[in-house]
């Protein structure tokens, strides 16, 4: 494979904890034009094609029949360049290029002429058999669902059982958002050129891209980018001469009748994440002696008697409708506040409380919605939120003037005045009830220990997903065990 190609993300999450810059379509086009201007004609496309051919061999070294599915843009030109290398290396290459009335871009047209001169036949349709496929159909300019010849090629790829390597972005995936408006390729690996794209890491991006590789083509990425891939810094070691009061008090407010477990999960996570003291202020009317007897490290708290002005408060985990009675006080008085689950639903139902939220001291509050909760807060729909997760998270952050963690595949951390971060850790093991409560408790614990809201949100999301990425494959992830391993 190319010495310039770097493996960024695999089945067990990020290969290295680095804050990679993410560029949207407009920034990428500007970068490409500036980078190409001082170089000999065709340089970037040839670099991309060589890197793509090498990565294809790395994933399918014994493949004989190679299908290179090209579109009529520069993405297709990258595929044509890869086909030239693979033919020279002894592979049987079937290069497909759908007929169209418009001409290819100049660089891609030059690559096509070289391919014809090298004896590579050009076909308008997919091959009858293939071992590995390079998907170079549709690039970063996708705006609508694939159709006609592109749709037929995507369907042929999805019907096959060979390895698929995507050039820059899987065909059918929107580079800026990770949205798939129609049929989309499911690649074994994606080689991203020049820079990584936001859509590769959120919404449908992870499923479409498979392993994610980066080749900058020896082009420096400009700053600032459009977003960052989330990472974390090393936390300083705790000093020896400290005590429980040195690491903050956390109160979890939630756990109404039938949902005490949610509050317990948040409290357990807060404890295992290092909070000095953790209180549970349960909202049901039951006898809690048995609960605290089996969780002796968690303390029973009466919300009316707790000094919430000196605490980090996690509110909403299993709170039900009962959370509405205490939320105005918490919005006004809690030193730090994590609003999760039923607290977010209560906030959506009561817009009169929004000014109190936006008036809170900067760096003290985080909202942690899943897509449906985000839609309620935005007065929108889940489908609209998911179609552009980055924009939705930023809209919430700007509306409520605090960091927002939009949960889901490729969790987004957005905050006013900050470039958003896309979290690369985590997997489908987290798709069970209770893992969000664990995240809320972890986040509240970090804030209670002194981290500002945005930094705590970034660290909590990374660590939460990292534990899932490192989970024993032979063992089922359960929220109680997740909370203990945080």
C-alpha positions in Angstrom: 0.0 0.0 0.0 1.0 3.6 -0.4 3.5 4.8 2.2 1.4 7.9 2.4 -1.9 6.0 3.2 -2.7 6.0 6.9 -5.2 3.6 8.5 -7.4 5.9 10.6 -10.4 3.7 11.7 -10.9 0.0 11.9 -13.3 -2.6 13.4 -12.0 -1.8 16.9 -12.2 2.0 16.5 -9.5 4.6 15.9 -6.0 3.3 15.2 -4.5 6.4 16.9 -6.1 9.0 19.2 -5.4 12.0 16.9 -7.5 15.1 16.2 -7.8 14.7 12.4 -9.2 17.7 10.6 -12.4 17.1 8.7 -13.2 19.1 5.5 -16.6 19.5 3.8 -17.1 19.6 0.1 -16.6 23.3 -0.5 -13.3 23.3 1.4 -12.1 20.2 -0.3 -12.7 21.7 -3.8 -10.8 24.8 -2.8 -7.9 22.7 -1.4 -7.7 20.6 -4.5 -7.6 23.6 -6.8 -4.9 25.3 -4.8 -2.9 22.1 -4.5 -3.1 21.3 -8.2 -2.2 24.8 -9.5 1.6 24.6 -9.0 1.9 20.9 -9.9 2.4 19.3 -13.3 -0.9 18.4 -14.9 -2.5 15.2 -13.7 -0.2 14.8 -10.6 -2.9 14.5 -7.9 -5.0 12.0 -9.9 -1.9 9.8 -10.5 -1.0 9.9 -6.8 -4.6 8.9 -5.9 -4.8 6.1 -8.4 -1.5 4.6 -7.2 -2.6 4.8 -3.6 -5.9 3.2 -4.5 -4.4 0.4 -6.4 -2.0 -0.4 -3.6 -4.7 -0.4 -1.0 -6.9 -2.7 -3.2 -4.0 -5.2 -3.3 -3.6 -5.0 0.4 -7.2 -6.0 1.0 -7.4 -8.5 -1.9 -3.9 -9.7 -2.7 -5.1 -12.9 -4.4 -7.9 -11.5 -6.4 -7.7 -12.0 -10.1 -10.8 -10.3 -11.6 -10.9 -6.6 -10.7 -13.9 -4.5 -11.5 -13.1 -0.8 -11.6 -16.5 1.0 -11.5 -15.9 4.5 -12.7 -18.2 7.6 -12.9 -17.8 10.5 -15.3 -16.0 12.8 -12.9 -12.6 13.1 -11.3 -13.5 10.3 -8.9 -13.8 8.1 -12.0 -10.4 9.4 -13.1 -8.8 8.1 -9.9 -10.3 4.7 -10.6 -9.0 4.7 -14.2 -5.5 5.4 -12.9 -5.8 2.6 -10.4 -6.9 0.3 -13.2 -3.7 1.1 -15.1 -1.5 0.0 -12.2 -3.5 -3.2 -11.5 -3.3 -4.3 -15.1 0.5 -3.8 -15.1 0.6 -5.9 -11.9 -1.0 -8.8 -13.7 -4.7 -8.4 -12.7 -7.6 -8.9 -15.1 -9.3 -5.5 -15.2 -12.8 -4.8 -16.2 -13.3 -1.0 -16.3 -16.9 0.1 -16.5 -17.8 3.7 -17.5 -21.4 4.5 -18.2 -22.3 6.3 -21.5 -23.2 10.0 -21.0 -23.7 13.0 -23.3 -21.2 15.1 -21.4 -17.4 14.8 -21.7 -15.1 13.8 -18.9 -13.1 16.4 -17.0 -9.7 17.0 -18.6 -7.7 15.0 -16.1 -10.1 12.0 -16.2 -10.2 12.2 -20.0 -6.4 12.0 -20.1 -6.4 9.0 -17.8 -9.1 7.3 -20.0 -7.0 7.8 -23.1 -4.0 6.3 -21.4 -6.1 3.3 -20.3 -7.3 2.7 -23.9 -3.7 3.0 -25.1 -2.7 0.3 -22.6 -5.3 -2.1 -24.0 -7.9 -1.8 -21.2 -11.4 -2.3 -22.6 -14.1 0.1 -21.5 -17.5 -1.3 -20.8 -20.8 0.5 -20.0 -22.0 -2.3 -17.7 -20.7 -4.3 -14.7 -18.8 -7.6 -15.3 -20.4 -11.0 -15.0 -17.9 -11.9 -12.3 -15.5 -10.0 -10.1 -13.3 -10.8 -7.0 -12.7 -7.2 -5.9 -14.3 -3.9 -7.0 -13.0 -0.4 -6.8 -15.9 1.9 -6.4 -15.1 5.2 -8.2 -18.6 6.0 -9.4 -19.8 9.0 -7.4 -17.6 11.4 -5.5 -18.2 14.2 -3.0 -20.6 16.1 -5.1 -23.6 13.8 -4.6 -26.8 15.8 -4.0 -29.6 13.3 -4.9 -30.2 9.6 -4.9 -28.2 7.6 -7.4 -30.1 6.7 -10.6 -29.8 5.1 -14.0 -26.4 3.5 -14.7 -24.9 4.6 -11.3 -27.8 2.9 -9.5 -27.4 -0.2 -11.5 -23.7 -0.4 -10.7 -24.4 0.1 -7.0 -27.0 -2.6 -7.0 -24.5 -4.9 -8.8 -21.9 -4.2 -6.1 -24.3 -4.9 -3.3 -25.4 -8.1 -5.0 -21.9 -9.4 -5.3 -19.8 -11.1 -2.6 -16.4 -9.7 -3.4 -14.4 -7.0 -1.6 -15.2 -3.4 -2.3 -12.7 -0.6 -1.9 -14.3 2.9 -2.2 -12.3 5.7 -3.8 -12.6 8.8 -1.5 -16.3 8.2 -0.5 -18.6 5.3 -1.0 -21.0 6.0 -3.9 -24.4 7.1 -2.5 -23.0 8.6 0.7 -23.1 12.4 1.1 -19.6 13.6 2.2 -20.8 16.5 4.4 -23.5 14.7 6.3 -23.3 10.9 6.1 -26.8 10.9 4.8 -27.8 8.3 2.1 -30.6 9.7 0.0 -30.9 6.4 -1.9 -28.9 3.3 -2.6 -25.4 3.3 -1.3 -22.3 1.1 -1.6 -21.2 -0.8 1.5 -17.4 -0.9 1.2 -14.9 -3.0 3.0 -12.6 0.0 3.1 -12.6 3.6 2.0 -9.5 5.5 1.0 -10.1 9.2 1.6 -8.1 11.6 -0.5 -6.7 15.0 0.6 -8.6 15.0 3.9 -11.2 13.1 5.9 -14.8 14.0 5.4 -17.4 14.5 8.1 -19.9 12.2 6.5 -17.5 9.3 6.8 -17.9 9.3 10.5 -21.6 9.9 11.3 -25.1 8.8 10.3 -24.7 6.1 7.7 -21.0 6.9 7.1 -19.5 4.2 9.3 -21.6 1.4 7.8 -20.9 2.6 4.3 -17.2 3.2 4.6 -15.9 0.2 6.5 -12.3 0.7 7.4 -11.3 4.3 6.8 -7.9 5.2 5.3 -6.4 8.6 4.5 -4.0 9.7 1.9 -3.3 13.4 1.8 -1.6 13.1 -1.6 1.3 15.1 0.0 -1.0 18.1 0.3 -1.1 20.0 3.6 -4.6 20.5 5.1 -5.5 24.1 5.7 -6.7 25.4 9.1 -9.2 25.8 10.5 -11.1 22.8 9.1 -14.9 22.4 9.2 -14.8 20.0 12.1 -12.4 17.8 14.0 -12.4 14.1 14.7 -12.7 13.8 18.4 -9.8 12.7 20.6 -8.7 13.2 24.2 -5.6 14.4 26.0 -4.0 12.5 28.8 -5.4 13.5 32.2 -2.8 14.5 34.8 -2.3 12.0 37.6 -4.0 12.7 40.9 -1.9 14.2 43.6 -1.3 12.1 46.6 -2.3 14.7 49.2 -6.0 14.8 48.1 -9.3 13.6 49.6 -12.8 12.9 48.5 -13.7 16.6 48.5 -11.0 17.2 46.0 -12.9 15.5 43.2 -16.3 16.9 43.3 -19.8 16.0 44.3 -22.3 14.6 41.8 -26.0 14.2 42.3 -28.1 12.1 39.9 -31.8 13.3 39.9 -34.1 10.7 38.3 -35.3 7.2 38.8 -39.0 7.6 39.1 -41.2 4.5 39.6 -40.1 1.6 37.4 -37.0 3.4 36.2 -34.7 3.5 39.3 -32.2 1.5 37.3 -31.5 4.4 35.0 -30.4 6.6 37.9 -28.4 3.8 39.4 -26.5 3.4 36.1 -25.7 7.1 35.9 -24.6 7.1 39.6 -22.4 4.0 39.2 -20.7 5.5 36.1 -20.1 8.8 38.0 -18.5 6.9 40.8 -16.3 4.7 38.6 -15.3 7.8 36.6 -13.7 9.2 39.7 -16.2 11.6 41.4 -15.4 12.1 45.1 -19.0 11.6 46.3 -22.1 10.5 44.4 -25.7 11.1 45.6 -28.9 9.6 44.1 -32.0 11.8 44.5 -34.6 9.3 43.4 -38.0 10.6 42.3 -40.2 7.7 43.1 -42.0 7.3 46.4 -40.8 3.8 47.2 -38.6 2.4 50.0 -35.0 2.7 48.8 -33.3 0.9 51.6 -32.7 -2.2 49.4 -31.3 -0.1 46.6 -28.7 1.6 48.7 -27.9 -1.6 50.6 -26.7 -3.2 47.4 -25.0 0.0 46.3 -23.2 1.2 49.4 -20.9 3.6 47.7 -23.8 5.7 46.4 -25.5 8.0 48.9 -29.1 8.7 49.3 -29.9 12.4 48.7 -32.9 14.5 49.4 -33.0 17.2 46.7 -34.4 19.8 49.0 -31.4 19.3 51.4 -28.6 18.9 48.9 -26.2 21.9 48.3 -26.7 21.7 44.5 -25.1 25.1 44.1 -21.8 23.3 44.9 -22.5 20.1 42.8 -22.6 18.7 39.3 -26.2 17.5 38.7 -27.2 14.9 36.2 -30.9 15.1 35.7 -33.4 13.1 33.6 -32.2 9.5 33.7 -35.4 7.6 34.2 -37.0 10.8 35.4 -40.4 10.4 33.7 -42.9 13.3 34.1 -41.7 13.7 37.7 -38.6 15.5 36.6 -40.7 18.6 35.7 -41.3 19.5 39.3 -37.6 20.0 40.1 -36.1 21.1 36.8 -36.7 24.9 37.1 -34.8 24.9 40.4 -31.9 22.9 38.9 -31.7 25.1 35.9 -31.4 28.1 38.2 -29.2 26.8 40.9 -27.1 23.8 40.0 -23.4 24.6 39.7 -23.0 22.3 36.7 -25.8 20.5 34.9 -26.1 17.6 32.5 -29.6 17.4 31.0 -30.5 14.0 29.7 -33.5 11.9 28.6 -36.7 13.0 30.4 -35.2 16.4 31.4 -34.8 17.1 27.7 -38.4 16.1 27.0 -39.6 18.4 29.8 -37.5 21.2 28.4 -39.1 20.7 25.0 -42.6 20.9 26.6 -41.8 24.0 28.6 -40.2 26.7 26.4 -40.7 29.2 29.2 -37.7 27.6 30.9 -35.4 28.2 28.0 -34.3 31.7 29.0 -33.1 30.3 32.4 -31.1 27.7 30.6 -29.5 30.1 28.2 -28.6 32.5 31.1 -26.5 29.8 32.8 -22.8 30.5 33.2 -20.8 29.3 30.1 -19.1 26.0 30.5 -21.5 24.6 33.1 -24.2 22.9 31.1 -24.4 20.1 28.6 -27.5 18.6 26.7 -27.2 15.0 25.7 -30.1 14.2 23.3 -30.6 11.2 21.1 -32.1 12.1 17.6 -35.8 12.0 18.7 -35.1 14.2 21.7 -33.2 16.6 19.5 -36.1 16.8 17.1 -38.5 17.7 19.9 -36.2 20.5 21.1 -35.8 21.8 17.5 -39.5 21.4 16.7 -38.4 19.2 13.8 -38.5 15.5 12.9 -36.0 12.7 13.6 -35.5 12.3 9.9 -34.6 15.9 9.5 -32.1 15.7 12.4 -30.5 12.6 11.0 -30.2 14.0 7.5 -27.7 16.6 8.8 -26.5 15.7 12.2 -23.8 18.3 12.3 -26.1 21.1 11.5 -28.7 19.8 13.9 -26.3 19.6 16.8 -24.9 23.1 16.1 -28.4 24.5 15.9 -29.2 23.2 19.3 -25.9 24.4 20.8 -26.5 27.9 19.4 -30.1 27.9 20.5 -29.4 27.0 24.1 -25.9 28.5 24.3 -24.2 25.4 25.7 -22.5 22.2 24.4 -24.7 19.5 22.9 -23.9 15.8 22.6 -26.1 14.5 19.7 -25.9 10.7 20.3 -25.9 8.0 17.7 -23.5 6.5 15.1 -20.8 9.2 15.0 -21.9 11.2 18.1 -21.6 14.9 17.5 -20.2 17.3 20.1 -21.1 20.9 19.2 -20.8 24.1 21.2 -21.2 27.8 20.5 -17.9 29.3 19.2 -16.2 25.8 18.8 -15.6 23.7 15.8 -17.8 20.6 16.2 -16.2 17.2 16.9 -17.3 13.9 15.5 -16.6 11.0 17.9 -14.9 8.0 16.3 -15.2 5.5 19.1 -18.1 3.2 19.9 -20.0 0.5 18.1 -23.4 -1.3 18.0 -22.8 -2.9 21.4 -23.9 0.4 22.8 -27.3 0.1 21.1 -29.2 -1.1 24.2 -31.2 0.7 26.9 -29.1 2.1 29.7 -25.8 3.0 27.9 -27.0 6.7 27.5 -27.5 6.8 31.3 -23.9 5.6 31.7 -22.7 8.4 29.4 -24.6 11.0 31.3 -23.1 9.9 34.6 -19.6 9.8 33.2 -20.0 13.3 31.8 -21.4 14.7 35.1 -18.5 13.1 37.0 -15.9 14.8 34.7 -17.6 18.1 35.1 -17.8 17.7 38.9 -14.0 17.0 38.9 -13.4 20.4 37.3 -13.5 19.9 33.5 -15.4 22.6 31.5 -18.5 21.4 29.8 -17.2 21.1 26.2 -13.9 19.4 27.2 -15.8 17.0 29.5 -18.3 16.1 26.8 -15.5 15.3 24.3 -13.7 13.2 26.9 -16.8 11.4 28.0 -17.9 10.5 24.5 -14.5 9.2 23.6 -14.1 7.1 26.7 -17.7 5.7 26.6 -17.1 4.5 23.0 -13.6 3.3 23.7 -14.8 0.9 26.4 -17.2 -0.6 23.9 -14.5 -0.9 21.2 -12.3 -2.7 23.7 -15.0 -5.0 24.9 -14.3 -8.8 24.9 -15.9 -10.1 21.7 -17.0 -13.2 23.5 -18.9 -11.2 26.2 -22.1 -9.3 25.8 -21.9 -5.6 26.8 -24.4 -4.7 29.6 -24.9 -1.2 30.9 -24.0 -2.2 34.6 -20.7 -3.6 33.5 -20.1 -0.7 31.1 -20.6 1.7 34.1 -18.1 -0.3 36.1 -15.5 -0.3 33.4 -15.7 3.4 32.6 
